[in-house]
Amino acid sequence: MNKEKMKKILKIILIVVFIIFMLFVINTIRKLIIIKELQRNVSQYIYSTNYHIKSVSNEDNGIVMIYNSYQKNDKKLFVMERVEKGKTNAKISTYDNGKEKHTFWEAEDTKKASLDSHVIMMMNLYDYFGGQSNMQLICSCIGSKVESAEYKGKQCYRIGNFRSGNWLDAAYGTSEVYIEKDTGLVLKINFGTIGSEIEYEFGTVQDEIFVEPDINQYELTEDL
């Protein structure tokens, strides 16, 4: 093979490598632009003081965990239910009036309450990509997959293998998340073998939801 032919082959190889590299860079920039847009969209919700979040998690053993989180100004309520074979067999409710936290626990024939609870449970509104610098976001984009998808009639981005750095990734290894395009809110997330579906309401929470159960029906305990 003469030198002239080798130069042509090498030139072709370099062109192909350059094209592949440019496509890689363009795709990474595309994903970063999408993520930045989702962050801007969700920012309008993060500081909401009247919202309800419902999360339903289906575990691989057939158990369903239902979480409801309510907030209206300083008042908060978090309810966690464990459902097995269509029946709730455990329920924990934590009421927070801004000064005290009261927790009520129900399981089968047992009812207990703590009026000085140290339990802190709440689902907050958050930016899924928050807490990362631009360089960290770029690095996360490189190995991720971002594509348009529809979820329950809503236009979303399906994002896979994105290392967001939140506790779900650290604990379970998040593999896929659906984020609504217009709001930036997470609608579905798969972490490990557990899948969660999330719903949101804003400006609908009324004071009645924060009325605590009759304490006389519960056995008092120091803490749960």
C-alpha positions as CSV (number, residue, x, y, z in Angstrom):
1,M,0.0,0.0,0.0
2,N,1.5,3.3,-1.1
3,K,1.8,6.4,1.1
4,E,-0.8,8.3,-0.9
5,K,-3.4,5.6,-0.3
6,M,-2.5,5.4,3.4
7,K,-3.0,9.1,3.7
8,K,-6.4,8.9,2.2
9,I,-7.5,6.1,4.5
10,L,-6.1,8.0,7.5
11,K,-8.0,11.1,6.4
12,I,-11.2,9.2,6.1
13,I,-10.8,7.7,9.5
14,L,-10.1,11.1,11.1
15,I,-13.2,12.5,9.4
16,V,-15.3,9.7,10.7
17,V,-13.9,10.1,14.2
18,F,-14.5,13.8,14.1
19,I,-18.1,13.3,12.9
20,I,-18.7,10.8,15.7
21,F,-17.2,13.2,18.3
22,M,-19.3,16.1,17.1
23,L,-22.5,14.0,17.2
24,F,-21.6,13.0,20.7
25,V,-21.0,16.7,21.8
26,I,-24.2,17.8,20.1
27,N,-26.2,15.1,21.8
28,T,-24.7,15.9,25.2
29,I,-25.5,19.6,24.7
30,R,-29.1,18.7,23.7
31,K,-29.5,16.8,26.9
32,L,-28.1,19.6,29.0
33,I,-30.4,22.1,27.4
34,I,-33.4,19.9,28.2
35,I,-32.3,19.4,31.8
36,K,-31.8,23.2,32.2
37,E,-35.3,23.8,30.8
38,L,-36.8,21.3,33.2
39,Q,-35.1,23.0,36.1
40,R,-36.5,26.4,35.1
41,N,-40.0,24.9,34.8
42,V,-40.0,23.2,38.2
43,S,-38.6,26.3,39.9
44,Q,-42.1,27.8,39.9
45,Y,-43.4,25.0,42.2
46,I,-40.5,24.4,44.6
47,Y,-41.5,27.1,47.0
48,S,-45.2,26.4,47.0
49,T,-46.8,26.5,50.4
50,N,-50.1,24.8,49.5
51,Y,-49.7,21.4,47.8
52,H,-50.6,17.8,48.0
53,I,-48.3,15.1,46.8
54,K,-49.3,11.4,46.4
55,S,-46.9,8.7,45.7
56,V,-47.7,5.0,45.1
57,S,-44.9,2.5,45.2
58,N,-45.3,-1.0,44.0
59,E,-42.7,-3.4,45.5
60,D,-41.8,-6.7,43.9
61,N,-43.3,-8.7,46.8
62,G,-46.8,-7.4,46.0
63,I,-46.8,-4.8,48.8
64,V,-48.0,-1.3,47.9
65,M,-46.8,1.7,49.8
66,I,-49.0,4.9,49.6
67,Y,-47.6,8.2,50.7
68,N,-49.6,11.4,51.0
69,S,-48.0,14.7,51.9
70,Y,-50.0,17.8,52.5
71,Q,-48.8,21.4,53.3
72,K,-50.6,24.6,53.8
73,N,-48.4,27.4,55.1
74,D,-46.9,26.2,58.4
75,K,-49.2,23.1,58.7
76,K,-48.0,19.8,57.4
77,L,-49.3,16.3,57.3
78,F,-47.6,13.1,56.1
79,V,-49.5,9.8,55.9
80,M,-47.9,6.5,55.0
81,E,-50.0,3.4,54.4
82,R,-48.9,-0.2,53.8
83,V,-51.3,-2.1,51.6
84,E,-51.1,-5.9,51.2
85,K,-53.7,-7.9,49.2
86,G,-55.8,-4.8,48.8
87,K,-56.0,-4.1,52.6
88,T,-54.2,-1.5,54.6
89,N,-52.4,-3.3,57.5
90,A,-50.4,-0.3,58.8
91,K,-50.7,3.4,58.8
92,I,-48.6,6.2,60.2
93,S,-49.8,9.8,60.2
94,T,-47.6,12.7,61.3
95,Y,-49.2,16.1,62.0
96,D,-46.9,19.2,62.2
97,N,-48.4,22.5,63.1
98,G,-45.1,24.4,62.9
99,K,-44.4,24.0,66.7
100,E,-45.3,20.4,67.5
101,K,-45.3,17.0,65.7
102,H,-47.9,14.4,66.7
103,T,-47.7,11.0,65.3
104,F,-50.4,8.3,65.1
105,W,-49.7,4.7,64.3
106,E,-52.4,2.1,63.4
107,A,-51.8,-1.6,62.8
108,E,-54.4,-4.3,63.0
109,D,-55.9,-3.9,66.5
110,T,-53.1,-1.6,67.8
111,K,-53.4,2.2,68.0
112,K,-50.5,4.3,69.4
113,A,-49.8,8.0,69.5
114,S,-46.9,10.2,70.3
115,L,-47.5,13.8,71.2
116,D,-43.8,14.6,71.3
117,S,-42.7,12.9,68.2
118,H,-39.3,13.2,66.7
119,V,-40.4,11.5,63.5
120,I,-39.7,13.8,60.5
121,M,-41.4,12.5,57.4
122,M,-42.4,14.6,54.4
123,M,-42.4,14.6,50.7
124,N,-41.2,17.9,49.4
125,L,-41.2,19.5,46.0
126,Y,-37.7,19.4,44.6
127,D,-35.6,19.8,41.5
128,Y,-34.5,16.3,40.5
129,F,-31.3,17.6,39.0
130,G,-30.6,20.1,41.8
131,G,-27.4,20.2,43.9
132,Q,-25.1,19.7,41.0
133,S,-22.7,22.1,39.3
134,N,-22.8,22.6,35.5
135,M,-19.8,20.3,35.1
136,Q,-21.5,17.6,37.2
137,L,-24.6,17.9,35.1
138,I,-22.6,17.6,31.9
139,C,-20.9,14.4,33.2
140,S,-24.3,13.0,34.2
141,C,-25.6,13.8,30.7
142,I,-22.8,11.9,29.0
143,G,-24.0,8.5,30.2
144,S,-27.7,9.2,30.3
145,K,-30.5,8.7,27.8
146,V,-33.1,11.4,27.3
147,E,-36.0,11.0,25.0
148,S,-39.6,12.2,24.6
149,A,-42.3,10.0,25.9
150,E,-46.0,10.1,27.0
151,Y,-47.1,9.2,30.5
152,K,-50.8,9.1,31.4
153,G,-51.6,11.5,28.6
154,K,-48.8,14.0,29.6
155,Q,-45.9,14.9,27.5
156,C,-42.7,13.9,29.3
157,Y,-39.0,13.3,29.0
158,R,-38.0,9.7,29.9
159,I,-34.6,10.0,31.4
160,G,-32.5,6.8,32.0
161,N,-29.2,6.2,33.8
162,F,-28.9,9.8,35.0
163,R,-26.9,10.0,38.1
164,S,-28.7,12.8,39.9
165,G,-26.9,12.4,43.2
166,N,-30.0,12.3,45.3
167,W,-30.6,9.7,48.0
168,L,-32.7,7.4,45.7
169,D,-29.7,7.0,43.4
170,A,-27.4,6.3,46.2
171,A,-29.6,3.8,47.9
172,Y,-31.2,2.0,45.0
173,G,-29.6,3.0,41.7
174,T,-32.2,4.9,39.8
175,S,-32.7,3.6,36.3
176,E,-35.5,5.6,34.8
177,V,-37.6,8.7,35.5
178,Y,-40.5,10.4,33.7
179,I,-40.5,14.2,34.1
180,E,-43.3,16.3,32.7
181,K,-42.0,18.8,30.1
182,D,-44.2,21.8,31.0
183,T,-43.8,21.6,34.8
184,G,-40.5,19.8,35.4
185,L,-42.3,17.6,38.0
186,V,-41.4,13.9,38.4
187,L,-44.4,11.7,37.5
188,K,-42.8,8.3,37.6
189,I,-39.6,6.9,38.9
190,N,-38.1,3.4,38.9
191,F,-35.4,2.7,41.5
192,G,-34.1,-0.8,41.7
193,T,-37.1,-3.1,41.6
194,I,-39.5,-0.5,43.0
195,G,-41.6,1.7,40.8
196,S,-43.3,4.9,42.1
197,E,-46.1,7.0,40.5
198,I,-46.5,10.5,41.7
199,E,-49.4,13.0,41.5
200,Y,-49.6,16.6,42.5
201,E,-52.2,19.2,43.5
202,F,-51.5,22.9,44.1
203,G,-53.7,25.4,46.0
204,T,-56.3,22.8,47.0
205,V,-55.3,21.9,50.5
206,Q,-57.9,23.0,53.2
207,D,-57.5,23.3,56.9
208,E,-59.8,20.4,57.6
209,I,-57.2,17.9,56.5
210,F,-55.0,18.8,59.5
211,V,-57.6,17.9,62.1
212,E,-56.0,15.2,64.3
213,P,-57.8,12.0,65.3
214,D,-59.4,11.6,68.7
215,I,-56.5,11.0,71.0
216,N,-58.7,9.0,73.4
217,Q,-58.8,6.1,70.9
218,Y,-55.0,5.8,71.0
219,E,-52.5,4.5,73.5
220,L,-50.0,7.2,74.4
221,T,-46.3,6.5,74.1
222,E,-43.2,8.7,74.4
223,D,-42.1,8.2,70.8
224,L,-42.7,5.9,67.8
